[in-house]
Amino acid sequence: MSATLKVTLIKSMNGRPEKHRKVLRGLGLRKLNRCIELEDTPTNRGMVFKVSHLVKLEESTDETS
């Protein structure tokens, strides 16, 4: 069972601090309304938490038997 995070950039990074921009680039988000799927790790969770006001987060678990 592997958990994934679906992260969508919903607010622009224009006018945001450079730290927030670097976090968004590190996550792989570059354009508005783009969506990425990440592995659910503490590192990725921390990055999403830092920019939680700019992104929408959806959690999912992939159950394969």
Buried (B, 14 or more C-beta within 10 A) or exposed (E): EEEBBEBBBEEEBEEBEEEBBBBBEEBEBEEEEEEBEBEBEEEBEEBBEBBEEBBBEEEEEEEEE
